């Protein structure tokens, strides 16, 4: 943040964010930087992992 006073006030009011929250935001930012096709592939990979399907033999992208 550019305004350190604002950041300090937030920290005092809300406390420090959990490590998991920070990591989730980093992953979200990285996901948003991907091209639309790569986003689709990431979503498909996660859906496959959740449904316990086998991973594809071909590389992604």
BAMITOR-149167 format. One record per residue (C-alpha): x, y, z; residue in three letters. Coordinates in steps of 0.25 Angstrom, whole numbers, plus 2048, in hexadecimal, padded with zeros to 3 digits. Example, Ala and Ser with C-alpha at 12.3 -4.5 7.8 and 13.67 -1.06 7.14 Angstrom:
BAMITOR-149167
  px  py  pz type
 831 7EE 81F  ALA
 837 7FC 81D  SER
***
This chain:
BAMITOR-149167
  px  py  pz type
 800 800 800  UNK
 805 80E 7FD  UNK
 7FF 815 809  UNK
 806 80F 815  UNK
 7FD 816 81F  UNK
 7F0 80F 819  UNK
 7F7 802 819  UNK
 7FB 804 828  UNK
 7ED 808 82B  UNK
 7E7 7FB 824  UNK
 7F1 7F3 82C  UNK
 7ED 7F9 839  UNK
 7DE 7F7 836  UNK
 7DE 7EA 830  UNK
 7EB 7E3 834  UNK
 7F4 7DB 82B  UNK
 7EE 7D3 820  UNK
 7F0 7C4 821  UNK
 7FB 7BD 819  UNK
 7F0 7B5 812  UNK
 7E9 7C2 80E  UNK
 7F6 7C8 809  UNK
 7F9 7BC 801  UNK
 7EB 7BB 7FB  UNK
 7ED 7CA 7F6  UNK
 7FA 7C7 7F0  UNK
 7F4 7BB 7E8  UNK
 7E8 7C3 7E4  UNK
 7F1 7CE 7DE  UNK
 7FA 7C4 7D7  UNK
 7ED 7BD 7D1  UNK
 7E8 7CA 7CC  UNK
 7F5 7CD 7C5  UNK
 7F3 7C0 7BD  UNK
 7EE 7C0 7AF  UNK
 7DF 7BB 7AE  UNK
 7E3 7AE 7A8  UNK
 7ED 7AB 7B3  UNK
 7E2 7AF 7BD  UNK
 7D9 7A5 7B7  UNK
 7E4 79A 7B8  UNK
 7E6 79D 7C7  UNK
 7D8 79D 7CA  UNK
 7D6 790 7C2  UNK
 7E2 78A 7CA  UNK
 7DD 78D 7D7  UNK
 7CF 788 7D4  UNK
 7D6 77B 7CF  UNK
 7DD 77A 7DC  UNK
 7D1 77C 7E4  UNK
 7C9 772 7DD  UNK
 7D5 768 7DE  UNK
 7D6 766 7CF  UNK
 7E4 762 7C9  UNK
 7ED 76D 7C5  UNK
 7EE 76F 7B6  UNK
 7FB 769 7AF  UNK
 7FD 775 7A6  UNK
 803 782 7AC  UNK
 7FB 78E 7AF  UNK
 7FD 79A 7A5  UNK
***
